[in-house]
Structure formats: C-alpha cells, structure tokens
C-alpha cells in the first residue's frame, strides 16, 4: 500500500508555486533590462503584472522584432528562454 504525506506534498506544491512566481518576477526584470534604452521611454513604459508583461509604447512591436541594434533578437524570445532557465533553476533547488 502506498501512503502519501499530504502535508509534505502540499509544502512541495507551495515551494513550486513560490518558485514560479519568483521566476516570473525575475523574467519581468530581465525583459525590462534587455529592452533597448535610448531615451528610456521603452524601459519606463514596460510593466509586469501577475500574468503578462506590457510594453506600452507605440514602437514595441518593432523593437521586439529586432529593429534595435541593442536587442537584435527582440525581447520576448530571450525572455521566454530566460523564464525557462529561471524555472529550471528554482525547481532544481527544491
């Protein structure tokens, strides 16, 4: 017979949840950091919510397509890769 310690299982799930939230916070900071900075408008108008990153400026799409030499890969794809790395690192430390 298999028995599961439900309290231990809940603690593990809680650690996973907290790790995912911290990884998302790290991803938002990373996205903002890799956003090209000329006048500072793009970085200043980039916000992270609990569920999304909002680039609230008219040329966000162009920057994300690699228009700037400062971010030739854009910001979304590198941020997605970074999120996967942040998650993997957090889960590895459980």
C-alpha positions as CSV (number, residue, x, y, z in Angstrom):
1,X,0.0,0.0,0.0
2,X,1.2,3.5,-0.9
3,X,0.7,6.3,1.5
4,X,1.3,9.9,0.7
5,X,2.2,12.5,3.3
6,X,-0.3,15.2,2.2
7,X,1.3,17.9,4.4
8,X,4.7,17.2,2.8
9,X,3.1,17.2,-0.7
10,X,1.4,20.5,0.0
11,X,4.7,22.0,1.1
12,X,6.3,20.9,-2.1
13,X,3.5,22.3,-4.2
14,X,3.8,25.6,-2.2
15,X,7.5,25.7,-3.0
16,X,6.9,25.1,-6.7
17,X,4.3,27.9,-6.7
18,X,6.6,30.3,-5.0
19,X,9.4,29.4,-7.3
20,X,7.3,30.0,-10.3
21,X,6.2,33.4,-9.0
22,X,9.9,34.4,-8.3
23,X,10.9,33.1,-11.7
24,X,8.2,35.3,-13.3
25,X,9.4,38.3,-11.3
26,X,13.0,37.6,-12.5
27,X,11.7,37.4,-16.1
28,X,9.9,40.7,-15.9
29,X,13.1,42.4,-14.6
30,X,15.1,40.6,-17.3
31,X,12.7,41.7,-20.1
32,X,12.9,45.3,-18.9
33,X,16.7,45.1,-18.6
34,X,17.1,43.9,-22.2
35,X,14.7,46.4,-23.6
36,X,16.7,48.9,-25.7
37,X,17.4,52.1,-23.9
38,X,17.8,55.3,-26.0
39,X,15.7,57.9,-24.3
40,X,14.4,55.5,-21.6
41,X,10.8,55.6,-22.9
42,X,10.6,51.9,-23.7
43,X,12.0,50.7,-20.4
44,X,10.0,53.3,-18.4
45,X,6.7,52.1,-20.2
46,X,7.3,48.4,-19.7
47,X,5.4,46.9,-16.8
48,X,4.9,43.4,-15.5
49,X,1.7,42.2,-14.0
50,X,1.0,38.8,-12.4
51,X,0.2,37.3,-15.8
52,X,1.8,39.4,-18.5
53,X,4.5,41.9,-19.5
54,X,3.1,45.0,-21.0
55,X,5.1,47.1,-23.4
56,X,3.0,50.2,-23.5
57,X,4.6,52.4,-26.3
58,X,3.8,52.6,-30.0
59,X,7.0,51.0,-31.3
60,X,7.1,48.0,-29.0
61,X,6.4,45.6,-31.9
62,X,9.3,47.0,-33.9
63,X,11.7,46.6,-31.0
64,X,10.5,43.1,-30.3
65,X,11.1,42.2,-34.0
66,X,14.8,43.2,-33.6
67,X,14.6,46.7,-35.0
68,X,17.2,48.0,-32.4
69,X,20.8,47.0,-32.5
70,X,20.6,46.9,-28.7
71,X,18.2,44.0,-28.9
72,X,18.7,42.3,-32.3
73,X,16.6,39.3,-31.1
74,X,13.9,41.4,-29.6
75,X,12.9,40.9,-26.0
76,X,10.1,38.3,-26.0
77,X,12.1,35.2,-27.2
78,X,15.1,35.9,-25.0
79,X,12.7,36.5,-22.0
80,X,10.9,33.2,-22.7
81,X,14.3,31.4,-22.7
82,X,15.3,33.1,-19.5
83,X,12.0,32.2,-17.9
84,X,12.6,28.5,-18.7
85,X,16.1,28.8,-17.2
86,X,14.7,30.6,-14.1
87,X,12.1,27.9,-13.6
88,X,14.6,25.1,-14.1
89,X,17.0,26.6,-11.5
90,X,14.2,27.1,-9.0
91,X,12.9,23.6,-9.3
92,X,16.4,22.1,-9.2
93,X,16.8,23.7,-5.8
94,X,13.7,22.0,-4.2
